[in-house]
Amino acid sequence: MKKLITPLLLTLVMCLFGHLSWGQGATTASMTGEITDASGAGLPGATIVAVHTPSNTQYAASANENGRYNLQNLRVGGPYTITATYIGYQDQRRENVFLSLGQTLRLDVNLAASAVGLSEVQVVSERGAVINADRTGAATNVSREQIERLPTLNRSLQDFTRLTPQASGNSLGGANNRYNNITIDGAVNNDVFGISGTGTPGGQAGTQPISLDAIDQIQVVLAPYDVKFGNFTGGGINAVTRSGTNNWEGSAYAFGRNENIVGDDPITEQETAEFKDYQTGFRIGGPIIKDKLFFFLNGEITRRTEPLLFNLGDPGSIVPAEDVRRIEDTLRIKYGYDPGTSGPINRLTESNKIFGRLDWNITDRHQLTLRHNFVDAFDENITRTNTTFRFGGNAYRFNSSTNSTVAELRSRFSENFSNSLIVGYSRIRDNRQTPGGLFPQVTIRFAGSGSNTITAGTERSSAFNELDQDIFEFTDNLTIFKGRHTFTLGTHNEFFSFRNLFINNYNAYYQFNSAEDFFAARPFQIEQTYSASQNNPTPAAEFNAAQLGFYVQDEMDVLENLRVTLGLRLDVPVIPDEPARNQAVETAFANTTYSNLRTDVTPTGQLLWAPRLGFNWDVRGDKTIQVRGGTGIFTGRVPFVWLSNQFVNNGITFSSLQLRNQTAPNRFVTDINQVRNLGPAVSTTEINLISEDFKIPQTFRTNLAVDYTLPLGIIATLEGIYSKTMNDIVYRDINLLSPTGTLSGPDNRALYSSGRVSSSFTNVILLDNTNRGYTYTLTGQLQKNFNMGLNTMVAYTYGKSEDVNSGASSTARSNWQFNQVYRNPNDPELSYSRFDIRHRVISSGGYTFKWLNNFSTTLSLFYEGQSGTPFTYLYAGDINNDGSNANDLLYVPRTIEESGLIDVTNSSGVVTRTAAQQWTDLNAFIENDEYLKTRRGQYAERNGARTPWTHRVDLRLAQDIFANLGAKNHTLQLTLDIFNVGNLFNQDWGRNYFVNNAAVELVRFSRRDDNNRPLFTFNNPSGDVWTTSFSSRWQGQLGVRYLFQ
């Protein structure tokens, strides 16, 4: 209970304040300004009323003693009609005003005896103005218009977050995508457990967390110095959903593509196998009670089948077809196991989505929103590459179901007090299904490389793999307006309940060095994990957690053209549950520097302070030059999968079998209940620990930007962001003995002994903190919206990220053993991050041409160019005996003497390739590699190499045919999207490259000689080390939509 005292007291104290300011993600907009007379003097008591025209929702305020007013919790979008009145003065009206998500519009009104000309309307009605007082750090707003216009292949949030210059895939600002925070309607919509590559619930099932037709606006923030934003060290992605109005509006739509509108493989020119991908849905919204109660409803289904690339015998595949057939026959005949098809496979993905929302104008001062989102999906998962082959039985089906409910009450108690209360609950259920009965996974190497494999049997991570998540959140918010100050008090709290059943290698995992070894039942490695208790054969990690957030802030208009924001945020992570205690671990490490570690201790209740300062300076006071920026601390959220490891990998819950370097035949046992008998009676086991002082990720971030209005109304932006790591992750295997010496020769890294600190355990992995690491980005951007229906944007970003561990995996052991180093694996070097951006160029544009009376045509384009993605050159094998076969960075030799190459012989001892022949190939490979040739005589760097530049252009052509029937406008819209359109005209354009696991095992470790010099062999890669993905082909998508409004 001691763990709960501090956070519970903090929560109680903050709740006693009553109503406290909006927190995690923006759901509304606001408006502020001054109402003055002709001389510029404030008009105390003047009234301003903003009316959201579609719903007739009214927001009113009176000016204070200085003539200043403040309107909070306004609906996003518009149009708004804004009226300012004062006795004895002429009313002034502004029409067609639109508000962006999270925006604070500065609208000053000057009242005079005569009507003010409406020419000012154009200034204040500009949508999403770049130069406005509420902007401090880097942010991107995506309007409903952009969502409807721009090409989108997956109808996902990522299709629009890519409009952020500092984005790269799902990563923002060069940070791990797990360090982002995603909210929808102010409620968390992250994959908080941290397994999905998309960062959203259902991502592993190939679905989006919500239908794009339910989204109204999207906001991406990287450096918001408003302390109300939190729980990220990467970036924040906020979205708000559509709502109903007094107008009945609706749409029915369908989008689809198949192999007939997809290009051929750009390398092999092979036609795309038969597949189909379609989405269909509807949306409708309108009034239940005019001006009072509104509804919005959306439903959507997605059905996708897609072919696997690199089927057996396909051009580009180096998988030996004869070996595959013999392996299949052996499994069927000798072992009675059907491994599934070795022929072509189409992956099936399905999802069903339903979204509903109610908006109730209780009074002019109180509005309530209630919405629910349901997503049910599955994805049949199996992959093949040019060097890896998997039988159909090695597939698994990932099932995902999400229910999310959010309620928000927005209140204005007076002109000086407003409030937003958000309560949310999400229930997420994920699990894997495997075909047939359980059978050991069999991985067979070919061509002498660990990256060339043939795999059969039940997928080793899927025998038992389930995740249940329940998330409750509470945000209570208060905004106080006084003079030139806007004070905010806020709290945002998230409470989590997890049940994670994951037993890797439960069905046993065998590795064979060759097909011949498999036929002889001679595995070189055998692994299995099983429950240590006969009473509970499938133990799960079950625990609760919470993250509490509290903040206070003062936003000051210091001058008419200078706004300063000063705030302080406090985050308190809480883990009230304790894992099981294993005293054997304490005994084993009692006489080491880790004597204080215990399996039942987790970090909790730490007070993580985050002060922030932001500013916005309108240099001339005319919105032509704006300088903005800030500095402060951002506290993120740790993926809970990293913490869950300790609840099961404690030496008590599971036992494991790990047999390496086996040479005996007839060691392939297919009965998974008998595999454990192949090893010692008491099997060794892995232990996962967390430092008692471990802190969730924190970064110190500084941002400075200038926005400048060029001739013709073009806005130029120059922006820099620098982030320094305060707390991030590092993994250590504390069961690794100290080095016994060094290797000899040019590669003189440390050499470890074969023993362990404690022979009772295998890896003992400690999750700890490091403060080493940084990211920075420099961005230049030009943008312009034209009145004639044309909008354009172009941006260039240079970004660099370095860390000691990129946290690319979900398990402690993987995060340690696949983190490449050249010195001490427990003290990894600072090197390039897996999420390093380097060079990125984006551009978007759209033009709408209206012709005749019933037709309009819209052409939209998006271009993205990037200097590839990072990957690593390393050795295949464990050259320094640290227990990892995939973490030793390559030493790049200058001469054959430095290479350590030896002759390759066959089973009869006959030399098949001499060391000199291998050196000729290796030397040529190094010289032809733009990265390696710069590293001769040095070690390759982690993530130091990059794939080639990629260039991609996506296009959308939309034809609208509309007619007015009665009081409604009816539109039939036909769309053609072409993704990677350059490849349509030239097969060499638009190629996208990737490296399997972002690592290339270039040289294979053979052995060490008597002087501890490592010796190697080299098999020249056939072609490039990277491959092209399906996205290298142009893809078309046809769409039809009916709208009425």
N, C-alpha and C positions, 0 to 999 in steps of 0.2 A: 504493500500500500504506500510505502514511502515514495515510490516512483510517481504516484499520482498527486501527491500533496501540492507541489508547486504549480503544475498546470491547472489543477482544479481550482485552486485559490485565484489564479489569474483569470480564469473563465468567469468565476463568480463575481470578482471585482468589476470586470468589464461589463457584465450583464447588469450590474446594479446601476450603471449609467443610464439604463433605460434603452432608448433607441440610439443606435450608434451609426457610416458612409459606405458607398458601394465598394465591393472588394475585388474578388478575383478577376472577373471579366466584366467589361462594360456591357450594359443592356440598354442604356438610354443615352440621351444627349442633354445638354444644358445650354442656357443662354444668359448672358450678363451684359451690362453696359451702363451708360449714363443717359438720363433724360435731362436736357438743358434747354435754356431759352436762347434767344438770338445772341446774347452777349457771352454765352458759354457758362452761365451760372446754373447750378443744379436746381431742379424743381422738386422739392420734397413733397411726397404724397401723390405725384403723378402716377397714373396707372398704365400698365402695359399688359396686354392680353394676347397670348399666342394661341391660335386655333388650328389644330390639326384638321385640315379641311375634309379629308376622306371620312373621318370618324366623328367630326364635330367635337372632339375632345378639347377642352379649354384649360389653359394654364394662365393664371393671373398673378400679378405682384404689384406692390406699390413701392415707389422709390423712397429711399431713406433720406436722412437729413442732408446728404451730399448729392442727392439726385440719382443714386445708384440703385440698380435693381438686380435680382438674381432669380432665375427660373431653373429648377432642377427636375430631373426625372422625366424629361420630354421624350415622347416617342421618336424613334429615328425615322428618317425619310421625310415625307411631306406629300404635297406642298403645305406650308404653313401660311396663314394670314396673320400678320402681327399689327396690332393697333395700339398707339400710344395716345393718351388723352390727359388733359389737365384743364381745370376750369379757367376760362378766359383765354385759352389758346386753341389754335386750330388742330383738330385731330390729324394724326399722320398714320398712314397705312403702308405696310410693306407686304407684298404678295409674292407667291411663288418662291418661298424660302424653303430650302431643304437642309436637313441636319444629318450629319454622318454619325456613325456609331462611335461613342466616346467623345464626341466633339463638344467643346464649350465655345459657342458662337459669341463673339464680341459684337454687339449691335448697339451703337450709340444713336440716339434720336435727338434731333434739334427741333423744338416746337417754336413756331412763330405765329404772328397774327394772320399771316396769309399761308395758303397751302404750300407745302414744300414740293418741288417738282419730283416727279416719279423717276427721274433719271438715276436717282440713287438706288433704285430697286435692283438694277443690274449688279451693283457692287455687292449687296448683301445676299443676293439669291444665288451666288455662285456655289456649286456643289463641291464639297470636299476641298475647300481652298487650301493651298499649300501654305500660304503666308497667313497665319492666324495665330492669335495670342496663346492658344492652348497647346500649341506644339512645342515640345522641348527636345526629347530624344527621337531616335529613328522610329518611324511608324509608316505603315501603308494601310490605306483604307480602300476597300473594294466595294463598289456600290452595286445595287441591284441591276443597274443598267449594264455594268461590266460582266456580272454573272450571266446575264441573258445573252450578251453579245459575243463574248470570247469563246474560242473553240475549247472544248473540254472532252477528253477521251474517257476518263473514268468518273466524271461527274462527282469529283472529290474536292475537299478543301484544298488539297495540295495543288490542284490545277489552277488555283487562284493565289495561294500563298507564294507561288513562284514569281508573282509580280513584285515581290519584295527583292530589291537588288542584292541584299545580303543573305538570301536563301540559297540552299543547294540541296535539292531533293527535300527530305523531311527535316534537314538540319537548318537551323537559323543562326547566323553569325558565327559559323564555324564550330558550333558546340554540338555535343551528342544530342540526337533528336529525343532521347529519353529525358533530357533536361528542359524540354519545352512544357508549357502549360496550355491546355486547350480547354476552352469553355464555350458552352452554347447556352444562351439565355442566362449567363452569369453563373452557371453550374458547371462543375468539373466534368469534362468529357475526355479525360486522358485514359490511356491504358496505364493506370497508376501502378500496376504490378510490373510493367516494363518488359513484356515479352514480344508484343506486336511491333513489327518494323514500321508500321504507319503511325504508331503512337496513339491510336484510337481504339476503342472497344470494337471487337469483331474484325480487326485488321488481319488476324491469322486466318479468318474464314473468307478473306477476299472481298469483304463488303465495306461500304462506307458507313459511318456512324449515324448518318441522317441523309434523307433525300435532299439533293441540291435544290429542288423546287420548294422546299420548306425554308430555305435560307433567304433572308432579306439583305443583310450586309455582313461583311467580314472585315476584321481589323487585325493587323499584325503589328506587335510592338516589340522592339528589341531593347530600348533603353528608356522606359517610361519612369521619370523621376517622381511621379506621383506614387506615394507609398501604398496606395490602395491596390496596386498591381503586385502580385507576388507569386511564390511557388515556382519560379523558373530561374535558371541561369543561362538558358539559351534564348528563347523568345516566347512571347505570349500570343496565342491565336484566339481571338474572340469572335464569336458569331452570334447574331441575333436572328430569330425566326420571323417569318411573316405572320401577320395578324389580320383578322377580318376588319372590315370597315362598314360604312353605311351603304356602300355600293356592292352589289352582287358581282363577284368576279370569279372566274374559273378557267381551267385549262385541262385538256387531255392531250397526252403526248406519247410518242414512241420513237425510240432511236435504235438503230441496228446496223450490224456489219457482219460480213462473212468473208470467206476466202476469195470471193470474186472481186472484192474491192480492197485487196491487200497485195502488196508487191511481192515479187519473188525474193528469195534469199540473195542479198547483194554480192555474196562471194561465190556460192555454188550455183546461183541462178535456178535453184530448185523451187518449184512452185509450192505455195503454202498448202498444207493439208486442209481437208475440209473442216470447218469450224463455224460457229455462229455465236454472236453476242448481241443481246437485245435487252432493252429496258422499256418498260411501259408504265404509265401511271396517270394520276390526275391530281388536281388540287382545286379546292373551292373555298370561298370565304364570303361572308356577308353578315348582315345584322340578324340577331335574334330579337332584340328590342332596339329600335332605332335610337341612336345617340347613347345607348346604355350598355348593351351586351352584344358582343360580336364573336364569331367563331371562324376558325380556319381548319381545314382538314386536307391531308395529303396521304396518298397511298401509292406505292411503287413496288414493282417486282423486277428482278434482274435475273437473267438466265444466260450463262456463258459456258461454252465448250471451246477449249483451245488445245491445239496439238502440241505434243512435246517435240522439241527440236532434237536433232541428232539421234534419230532412230538407228537401229542396227543397220549398217551398210550404207548410211547416208554419206554423201560427199562431205569431207571435213572431219568425219568421225574416225578416230584411230583405234576404237575398241575392236579387238579381234573377234570376228563373228563366229569362227569355228570354236573358240574357247567358250563363248556364251552358249552355244548349242550343246557342247559336251557337259558343261556345268548343269544345264537344264536337264539333260538326260540323267545325269548322276543323281540329282536331287529327286527326280521322279521315281527312278527305278530302284536305286540303292537305299534311299532314305524315305521313300513313300510320301514325299512332300511336293505339292504343286506350287511352284514359285510364282505362278501368274504369267501373264503374257510377256514374251520378249519382242512382240511386234509393236506397231504404232499404238499410241495411247492418246486419247483426248481427255483432258482434265475438265471436270464439271464443277461449276460454281453457281450457287443459287442464293438469292436473298429476297426477303419480303420485308417491306417497311410500311409502318403506319404512324402518322403523326397527327396529333390534334391539339388545338389551342383555343382557349377562351379568354377574352378580355372584357372586363367589367368596369365601367365607369361608375363606381359606387356613388360618388359625388364629384363635384369639380375639384375636390382636394384629395380624393383617394381613388386609386385605380388598382385593380387586382388582375393578375395574369396567372392562369393555370394551364400547363401544357404537359403532354405525355408523348414519349417517343418509344416505339417498339421496333426492334430489328431482329429478325431470325434468319440465319445464314449458315451455309456450309461450303467447304472447299475441299475437293479431292486433291491431295498434295503428293506430287511426285515430280522429280526433275531428272533430266539427262543432259550431259554436255558432250563435247567432242572427246573428252578423256574419261568420262564416268558413265557407267551404265547401271540402271536399276531395273530389276524385274518388276512386273506389275504388282506382285504380292508384297513389295516393299513400300507400297503407298499407304497413306492413311487419310481418313476423312476428318477434317476439323469442323466441329459444330460449335456455333456460338449463338447465344440468345441474350438480348439486352432489353431491359425495361427501365426507362428513366422518367421520373416525374419531378417537375419543378413548379413551385408557386412563388410569386413575387408580389408583394404589396408595396405600392409607392404612395407616399403620403406627403402632403404639404400642410404642416400645422399652422404656419403663418408665413409672412413674407420673409422671415429670417430663419425658419427651421423647416427642413425637409428630411424625409426618411425613405430608405429602401430596405425592405426585409425580404430575404430570399431563403427558402427552405427547399432542399432537394434530396431525392433518394434514387439510387440506381442499383439495380439487381442484374448482375452479369454472370452467365453460366457458360463455361467453355469446356469442351472435352474432345478427345481424339478417339476415333474408331479405326480398327484394323481389320482387313479382310481375313477370313478363315481363322483357324486356331493359331495359338502362339507357337512360333518356331524361332530358333536362334537367328540373329542377323549374321550373315556371312559376307565378309568383304574380302575380295581376292584381288591382289595387285597384279598388274601386267606391265611389261616393258621396263621392269626394274625401278618403278617410281611409285611412291606412296600416293601421288595425286592421280595415278591411272588405276581405276578400280572398277570391279564388277561386283554388284551387291544384290543379295537375295535374302529372303527371310523376313520376319516381322520387323518393321522399323524399330530400332532399339530404344528410341525415346518415347514410343507411343503405346507400349503395352498397358501402362497405367499412367495416364496424363489427364488430369482434370483440374480445373480452377474455378472456384466459386468466389465471387466478390460481392459484398454489400457495402454501399457507400452512402453515408448520410452527411449532409452538410448544412450549415447554418450560418447565414450572414446577416448581421443587424447593423444598420448604417445611419449615421446622422450627419447632415451638413448644416452648418451655422453660418449665416451671412451677417457680417457686421462691418459697416464702413467699407474700407478698401480690402477687407480681409474675408476670405472664405475658409472657415475652419471645418475640418472633418475629423470625426472620431469613428473608428470602425473596428469590427472584428469579423474574421472569416475562419470558420472551423470545419475541418473535415474529419470524419470518423470512419474507420475502415474495419471490416471483418473479412478475413481470408481463410479459405481452405484450399490448399494446394497439394494434390496427390500427384507426385512425380517420382517414378522409380526408373532411372536410367539403367539400361542393360538388364532389366528384370528377366527378360527372355534369353539372356546370354549373348555375348558378342565375340565372334571368332574372326581373326584376321589371318590371312594366308599370304605368303610372299609370292605365290605363283599359282596358276591353275594346276600344275603338276602336284604341288604340295596339297592342294585341296583334294585331288583324286586319291592321294595317299593318306588323307585325313591327318595332315601334319600342320596344324596351325602354329604360328610363331607367337601369337598373343591370344589369351582367353580372359574375358572379363564377365563378371556377373555381380549384380547387387540384389540382395534379398533381405527380407525382414528378419531382425534378430529375435523376434517374438513369434512363437507359433500361434499365439492367441490373436494376433493382428497381422495377417500376412501382407496387408497393404496400408501401412501407416501414412498419414498425411500430415503436412504442416498446417496447423490451425492456430491462428493468432489474431489479435486485434491491434490496431494502431490508430493514432490520431495525429493531426497537425493543426495546431492552434495558431492563429495569427491575430495580432492587435496592432493598431496604428493610429497615429495622430498627426495632423498636418495643418499648415497655414499657407494658403495661397494668397499672395499679396500683390495688389497692383501698386507697386512702389511709385511709379510714374504712369502717366497716361500711356506711354509706349514701352513700359518695362514691367513685366510680371515675373515674380520670383516665387518658387515653391520650396518650402522647407518642411521636411517631415521625418518621422522616426517610426520604424516598423519593428515589431518583435515577433519572431516565429519560435514556436516551442514544439518540437517533435516528441511524441509520446509512444512508447511501446510498453504497455502495462503487463503483458504476458511474458513469462520466462520459459526458455527452452529447458529441456532436461539437463540435469547436472551429471557430468561424467568425471568422477574424481580421478580416474586413471589418467586423464589428460593432465590434470594438475600435478599428479605424482611424476609423470613422465618429464615435465618441463620445470620441475621445482628448482632445479639448479641452473636454469638458463635465464637470459634477460627477459623471458616471457613468463616468469613464474607467477605473475598476477592474473594471468588469463584463466577464465572459466567458461565452460560451454553454456552456462545458464545466465550469463550476464549480457545484457544488451544496453546500448546507450539510450537514455530517455531523459526528458525533462530539462534539456539544455536550453538556456536562454540565448537566442541568436539575434543580436541587435543589427539593424540595418538603417542607418541614417542616410538621407538623400537630399540633394539640393539641385533644383532645376531652375532655368531661367529662359525667358523669351524677350528679346529686345527688338522692337520695330524701330530701326535706326533713324529713319526720317519721319516716322509717325504717319506715313502715307501708304503703308503696306507694299513698298517696293523693294526694301532690303530688310531682311530679318536675320538676326543672329540668335541662335538658340543652343541649348546644351544642358549639361549637368554632370554631376558626379555622385556616386553613392554605392551602396552595397546591395546585392541581390541574393536572396536565399532561395534555393530551389527545393526540390523534393527528390529523395532517393528512390529509385525503382525498388519496390518492395520485394521483388524476386531476389535481390541481392541479400536482403535481410532474412528471407524465408529459408535460405540454405542452412542457417544455423539451427533451425527448429527440427531438422531431420538428419543432417549430417553431423551427428554429435557422438558417434561411436557406440551409441546405445540403441538407437532406432533401427539402424541397418548394419548388416555385415556385407563384405564384398570380397570377391575373388579377383585377383589380378596376377596372371601368370604371363611373363614376358620371356622372350628369347627361347621359346620352346623349339625342340628339334625332333622329338619322338613322334613316330607315326601312330595312327589309330587313336587319336586324341579328340576326335570330333564326336561329341555326345549330343544328340538332338533332344533328349528328354530334359527339359529345362529344370526339372526337380532333381536331376542327378548330376548336373554340371558342377555343382559346388563340391562334389566328391573328388573332382580332379585335383584339388588343391589341399592344403593343410586343413586339419580338422578345425582349427580356429583361424578363420580368414582375417586378413588385415582389413582396415577400413579407413575411409576418408573422414577428416574432421574439418568443419568450418567454424571459424571464430570471428567475432567482431570486437574490435578494440572498445574498451569501456568509454574511452574519450572520443569515439568516432562522431564526427559532425557531418550533417547532410551538406550537399554541395553549396558553396558560397563563392561569389566572385565580386571583386571591386571593379566597377565599370564607369568609364568616363566617355562623354560624347560631346562633340562640338560640330556645329553645322552652320552654313550660311545659305540662305535662300535669296535669290536675286532676280528681279523682274527685268528681262531683256526686252529689246524692241519686239513689237508684234505680240506682246503678252506672253512670251515664252518664259517659263520659270526655270532657272538654273539652280541646282543644289550641289554643294560640295560638303560631304559629311564624313567624319571620322569617328570610329568607335574603338576604344581600347579596353580590354578586360584582363584583369590579373587574377589568377586563381588564389583564393584564400583557403578553401577546403575542397578537395576532390579525392577520388579514390586511388588507392594503391593496394595491390595484393602481394602477400608474402607467404611462401611455403616455409613455415618455421621448423618443419621436420627435416629440412635440408641441412646437412652438415656443412661446416665451413670448408672452403677449398683446401685441397691437399697440395696444390702446386699450380703450375701453369702448363699449357700446351707449349711445345717447342715449335720453332719455325716462325714465319712472319705473323701467323695467327696465334698470339700468345695469351689468349683469354684464360680465365681461371678454370681449373680442372677439379671436379668434385669427386668425392669417394662414393662407392656404391652403397654404403650403409646409410642409416638414418639416425636422427637424434633418438627416436624411439622406434624400435622394430615392431611395436604393437600396432602402428598405424602406417598408412601409406602417405598421402599428402595431408598436411595439416595447414589449411589455407586461412590466413588472417586478413580480414578486411580492415584497412587502416586509412589514414588521411595523408595527403601531401599538399603542400602549398606551391608546388612547382607547376607551371603551366601558364599560358596566356593565349589570347586571340586578339587580332585587330583587323579591322576592315576600313578601307578608304573607298568612298563612292562618289562618283560624279553622275549627275542626272539632269536631263532636260525633259520638260513636259509642257504640253499645250493642249487646251480644249478650244476648238473653234465653234463659232455659232452656227456654222453651216453643216454641223453633224459630223465633223471630223475631230478625232482626238488621237494624240500621239504621245509616246514616251520612249526614251532611250536612256539606258544607264550602264555604267561600267563599274565593277567592283574588283578591287584587289584585296584578297584576304589571306591571312596566315594564322594557323593554329598549331600550337605545340602542347603536348601533354606527356605524362609518363605512362598512362594507360587509358585507352579510348573507351573502355567499358562496352565493347561491342558484343559481349556474350551475356547470357543470363545466369550462368553458374560460376561459382567461385573458382573452381578448378580450371575451367576454360579461360576465364579472364586472366588467370595466372600463366597457364602453360602456352597460350597462344599470343602472349605479349612478347614480341621479339626484342632481344637484347644482344649485346656483345660482351657485356661484363657480368654483373651480378643480377640474376633474375629477381632477387628480392630487393634490389635497389635500382630499378630500371632507369635508363637514361631519358632525359628530356628529348623528344623528337616530334616529328610531324604527326598530327592527329589524323585519325581515319576520316575526320570530317573537314579537313583542310580544304578551303575553297580555291585559293590562288586567283585565277583570272575568270571572271564571269561577265558576260555581256547579255543584256536583255533589251528587247524593244517590243512595244505593242502599239497597235493602231487600229482604228475603226472608222468607217465612213458609211453614212446612210444617205441614200439618194432616193428622194421621193419623186414619183413620176405618175402622170395622169392623176386621177383622183382617188384611185383605189389600190395603188401599188407602191411598194417601197422595197429597195434592195440594200442590204447591209453586207459589207465586206470587212472582216476583222482578221488581223494577223497577230501572231506572237512568235518572236524569235528568241532563242536562247543558245548562246555559245559558251562553252566552258573548257578550260584547259585540262580536261580529263579528270580522273579520280585517282587517289593515291593507292599504291600497293607496295609490297615489300619483297625483296629478294633474300632468300635464306637457304640454309642447307636442309636437305632431307635426312633426318636422323639426329641423334643426340651426341654431338661431338664432344661436349664437355661434361657429360654424365650428370646433368642436373635433373634428370627425370622427365624432360620434355623433348619430344621428337620434332617439335615445330616452333622453336623459339630462338634458334641460333642464327643470327644475322650472318650473311655471306661476307667473307673477306674477298675482295676483288683483286686477283693476282695480277702482277705486272709481267711475270715470266713463267715459263714452264716449271722452273725450280720452285717458285712460290706457290704454284697451283696444287702441289701434293697429289697429282693424278697418278694412278697406277693402271697397269694393263687390265683389261676386262677379259676374263676367261669363261669358257663354258663349263658344264658339269664334268667334262673329260679333261679339264685343265688346259685346253687349247686356247691360245690367245685369239680373241675375236676382234679386239680393238686395242691398239697400243696407246700408251700414255701420250705419245707424240701426236697420234691421230686425234685423240680427244682434245689435246691442247689447241690444235689447229682450229677445231670447231669452236671451242670455248673462247679462244682469243678473238675469233671473228665475231662471235656473238656479242662479246663485250664491246668491241670496237663499233659495232653497228647499233648499239643501244645508247641513246642520247644521255641516259642517266649513268649507266655503269661505267662508261668510258671516262667520266669525270671523277670516279671513285677508285681508280687503280691505286693499290698500295694502302687502301683504307677499307673500313667496313662499310657495307651498305647501311643506309639509315632506315629505321622503321618508317614505313609509308613515304620513303624518299622518292620512289619512282612514280611515274604517272602514266596513265593511258593517254592516247592521242587526243587532241582537241575534238570536241563534238560540236556540231552545228545542226540546229533543228528549227524548222519553221512550220508552225501549225496555222491552218487557214479555216475560216468559217464563211460560208456564203449563205445568206438567209434571204428568202423571197417571201414578202408579206403580201397577202391579198386580203383587203378588208372592206367591210361594208357596214353601214349603219342600218340596223333593222329595229324600228321602234326607238326605244331609249337606249339601246345597247349597241356597242361597237363589236362586231364579230370579225375575227381575223383567222385566216388559214395561213400557217407559216410552214414553208418547206426549207429544210436546211441540208447543206452538204458540208461536212467537216472533212478536211484532209490533214492528217497528222504526219509530220515529217515530209512535207510536200516536195522538198528538194529531191528526195529519192525517187519521186515519180518521174523526174526529168533526167536524172543521172544516177546510176546505181552506186556511184562512188560518193555521192552526197548523203549527208544525214546519218552517217554511221555512228552507232553508239557502242562503246566498248566496255567490257568488264573483265575482271580477273577473279576466278573462283577463290572465295575466301580472302580476297585481297592479298594473296601471298603466292609467290612462285618459288618452288623448291628446285633451284637451278642445278645444284651439284649434290650428288648423293654421297653421304658419309659411308665409308667402308669399314675402317678400323683405325686404331692407333698403333704405331710401331713401338719398338722397345724404348724409344726416346720420347714417347708421348706426342709424336707428331701425327696429326690427323691425315689420313689418306682418303682419296676420293675417286669417284668415277663420274663421267659426264655423258649424258645422252642428249644430243642436240635436239631441242624442241622442234617439232615439225611445224614450222610457221611461227606466227606471233604467239607470245605468251598470253595475250588477251583474246577474247572471242567477242563476236558481235551478238547482241541480243535481238529478240523479236522486234524491239522498237527501232531497229535499224531499217526496217522496211516501211514504206509509206503505207498508211492505213486510211481507208475511207469510212465514213459513217453517214448514213442517211437518216434524216429525221423528219417527222411531221408533227405539227402541234396545232390544236384548235384552241383559241382564246375568246372569251367574251368578257366585256367590262363596261 
